[in-house]
């Protein structure tokens, strides 16, 4: 089975092509953003994956959006993450950190005192976000100043430095789901008239500068990027997402990233994988509701791996189940984001 063979993504040598997708699970300490021992156990249980991509992790206090998500900006957070990477490596696995700045997707109830909600423009997202006080509306963000933008780019760089210090094998830029990089790319969230907005070239600049900062730490072959053109999540909309992402990928292609992580969206009639193939020559990882046989069929010279989200929640031994054609357990959606072990570390391996 091709899915269970080795492959190379940049400097990452995967023992199989079954990747654990990044999934917010909200089990970090709310007050400190420090990963917990429970998180170490969760990732260690799933270390037979060819590669684990962690949940989205904020590079700064300002970057936090959801409750109980981890950070990578303090020494205590780095130390806690090091126990996670050590546990995964002890099982022969590899793990990369997904860096996620939520931008305007936030409410102060989820943030530390004094932390700001920043975005390209002062446009509030429509909708609500979960907090420990219940559902609350997204707030109007502060439009970022030039100094804010430069500081945030440096936050991504420092988060990459910190991730490597914590033992991660690589990092992934979260560039979809309505979060800060996507907010800069999209006409519906970026109404700036300076060098960071307006024309397409300017709207691409933030993502490209962030990637330059991240790849500048220890090369591009340890850095991936996740995209989903056309994803409307968190009230995101763009006048022409195909034009935007075609231009972005054409500029990212020469960087030599470890991989491009592409989420398909067939329910919207979009061919995101085709868009990626047409504008990017490097290795692809694909995602969204693949079963084993479909994943096996799509692998080719360019598509080197498939990431699985929901299947990995309830099946810590997913690779074994694929190998031996064993049935998959079903996840309990009611415990996706609840604190505690239930629906997190208590799913059994066969």
ZAVEX-964328 format. One record per residue (C-alpha): residue in three letters; x, z, y. Coordinates in steps of 0.2 Angstrom, whole numbers, plus 2048, in hexadecimal, padded with zeros to 3 digits. Last residue first. Layout:
% residues N
ALAXZY
...
//
This chain:
% residues 350
UNK7DD85F7F6
UNK7E1865807
UNK7D587180F
UNK7CE872821
UNK7D0883828
UNK7DD87F835
UNK7D1878842
UNK7BF87883E
UNK7BF88B83E
UNK7D0891844
UNK7CB898855
UNK7C6891866
UNK7B8883865
UNK7BD87286A
UNK7B986885A
UNK7AF875852
UNK79E86E854
UNK7A485D84E
UNK7A786383C
UNK7B2857834
UNK7AF84E824
UNK7BA84F814
UNK7C183F80E
UNK7C08397FC
UNK7D08367F2
UNK7D78247F1
UNK7E882C7EB
UNK7F38257F9
UNK7E5826806
UNK7E1838801
UNK7F483D801
UNK7F6836812
UNK7E783F818
UNK7EE850813
UNK7E7859822
UNK7D685181F
UNK7C985882B
UNK7D185583C
UNK7DB847835
UNK7CC83C831
UNK7C683E843
UNK7D683884B
UNK7DF82A841
UNK7ED820848
UNK7F280F840
UNK80480983F
UNK80F7F9840
UNK8047ED848
UNK8117DF84D
UNK8177D983C
UNK8067DD834
UNK7FA7EB831
UNK7E87E7833
UNK7E37E7820
UNK7EA7F881C
UNK7E180082B
UNK7D17F7825
UNK7D37FE814
UNK7D7810819
UNK7C9812826
UNK7CC80D838
UNK7C1816845
UNK7CB814855
UNK7DE811855
UNK7EC804855
UNK7FF806856
UNK8087F785D
UNK81A7F285C
UNK8217E786B
UNK81C7D6871
UNK80F7DB87E
UNK8037CF887
UNK7F97C587A
UNK7FB7D386D
UNK7F47E0878
UNK7E57D687E
UNK7E17D286B
UNK7E27E4867
UNK7D67E8876
UNK7C97DC870
UNK7BB7E287A
UNK7A87E0875
UNK7A47F187B
UNK7A17F886A
UNK7B17EF865
UNK7BC7FB86F
UNK7CD7FC867
UNK7D980A86C
UNK7EB80386E
UNK7FB80D86C
UNK80A803872
UNK81A808869
UNK82C80D86B
UNK82D80687C
UNK8397F787F
UNK8377F6892
UNK8347E3892
UNK8227E588C
UNK81D7F189A
UNK81B7E48A7
UNK8117D889D
UNK8077E7897
UNK8027EC8A8
UNK7FD7DA8AD
UNK7F27D889E
UNK7EC7E98A0
UNK7E57E68B2
UNK7DF7D48AE
UNK7D57DA89F
UNK7CF7E98A9
UNK7C77DF8B6
UNK7BD7E88C3
UNK7C27F98BC
UNK7B78088B6
UNK7BA81A8B1
UNK7AC8268B1
UNK7B58328A5
UNK7B5826897
UNK7B281489C
UNK7BF80D890
UNK7C27FB896
UNK7D47F9890
UNK7D8807884
UNK7EB80C886
UNK7F781887E
UNK80A817883
UNK81981B878
UNK82A82287D
UNK839825871
UNK840814872
UNK83F813885
UNK84F81D887
UNK85482F889
UNK84D83689A
UNK84B8258A2
UNK83D820897
UNK83282D89F
UNK8368298B1
UNK8358178AE
UNK8248198A5
UNK81E8248B4
UNK8248168C0
UNK81A8098B6
UNK80B8138B5
UNK80B8178C8
UNK80F8058CD
UNK8017FC8C4
UNK7F47FF8D2
UNK8017F78DE
UNK8037E78D4
UNK7F07E68D2
UNK7ED7E68E5
UNK7E57F58ED
UNK7EF8058E8
UNK7FF80E8E7
UNK8088058F5
UNK7FB80A902
UNK7E9806903
UNK7E38128F6
UNK7D280F8EE
UNK7D78138DC
UNK7C981A8D2
UNK7BD80B8D0
UNK7CC7FF8D1
UNK7D48068C2
UNK7E78078BF
UNK7EA8178C9
UNK7DB8208C0
UNK7E281A8AF
UNK7F28238B3
UNK7E98328B8
UNK7DC8348AA
UNK7CD8298A7
UNK7CF828894
UNK7DF81D895
UNK7F181E898
UNK7F782D88E
UNK80A82B88E
UNK81282F87D
UNK82183987A
UNK82F83986D
UNK83784385F
UNK831853866
UNK83E861864
UNK83886D873
UNK84786787D
UNK84185587A
UNK82F85A881
UNK837863890
UNK841853895
UNK831849893
UNK82785689D
UNK8348558AA
UNK8328428AC
UNK81F8448AC
UNK8218518BA
UNK82C8458C3
UNK81E8398C4
UNK8138478CA
UNK81F84C8D8
UNK82183A8DE
UNK80E8388DE
UNK80B8498E7
UNK8188448F4
UNK8108348F8
UNK80083D8FA
UNK7F383E8EC
UNK7E083E8F1
UNK7DA84F8ED
UNK7CD84F8DF
UNK7BA8518E1
UNK7B485C8D3
UNK7AE8588C2
UNK79E8618BF
UNK79D8718B4
UNK7978738A2
UNK79988589D
UNK7A38948A3
UNK7B1892897
UNK7B188089E
UNK7AB86F898
UNK7AB8618A4
UNK79D8588AD
UNK7988478B3
UNK79C83A8C0
UNK7AF83A8C5
UNK7B38408D7
UNK7BB8338E2
UNK7C983A8EE
UNK7D582C8E9
UNK7E582B8DE
UNK7E083B8D6
UNK7E584E8D7
UNK7DC85E8D2
UNK7E786C8D8
UNK7ED87C8D0
UNK7ED88B8DB
UNK7E58978CE
UNK7E788F8BD
UNK7DB8818B7
UNK7CC8808AC
UNK7C08888B9
UNK7C887C8C6
UNK7BE86D8BF
UNK7C785E8B8
UNK7C784B8B4
UNK7CF8478C5
UNK7E18468BF
UNK7E184A8AC
UNK7F48498AA
UNK7F7846898
UNK80884688F
UNK80784287C
UNK81584B873
UNK81C843864
UNK81E849852
UNK827845843
UNK82584C831
UNK831852824
UNK827862821
UNK83586C82A
UNK83385F838
UNK82186483B
UNK82587783B
UNK833874847
UNK829869853
UNK81B877853
UNK827885856
UNK83087B864
UNK81F87986C
UNK81E88C86F
UNK82F88C877
UNK82B87E882
UNK81B886887
UNK82589688B
UNK83288D895
UNK8248858A0
UNK81E8738A3
UNK81886D892
UNK806872893
UNK7F9875886
UNK7E6872887
UNK7DA882887
UNK7CE87C894
UNK7CE86A899
UNK7D68618A8
UNK7E88678AA
UNK7F385C8B5
UNK7F58688C3
UNK7FC8758B8
UNK80A8688B4
UNK80F85C8A6
UNK7FE85E89D
UNK7FD85B88A
UNK7F284F882
UNK7F085486F
UNK7FF850865
UNK80483F85D
UNK80984284B
UNK814835842
UNK81582F830
UNK80883C82C
UNK80E84981F
UNK80F85582D
UNK7FC85982E
UNK7FC86B828
UNK80B86E834
UNK801868843
UNK7F3874840
UNK7FF88383C
UNK80888084C
UNK7F887F855
UNK7F289084E
UNK803898854
UNK7FD893865
UNK802886872
UNK80588E883
UNK7F9888891
UNK7FB899899
UNK7EA8A089D
UNK7E0894891
UNK7EC897882
UNK7EB887878
UNK7DE88386B
UNK7D4876875
UNK7D4868867
UNK7D9859872
UNK7DD84B865
UNK7ED840864
UNK7EC835855
UNK7F483A845
UNK7FE82A83F
UNK7FD82282E
UNK80B81582D
UNK81681E821
UNK827826821
UNK829822834
UNK83A82083B
UNK83882284E
UNK84681B858
UNK83B80D85E
UNK82D80C852
UNK83480A840
UNK82A808831
UNK82981081F
UNK81B80C813
UNK80B815810
UNK80080981A
UNK8087FA810
UNK800800800
//
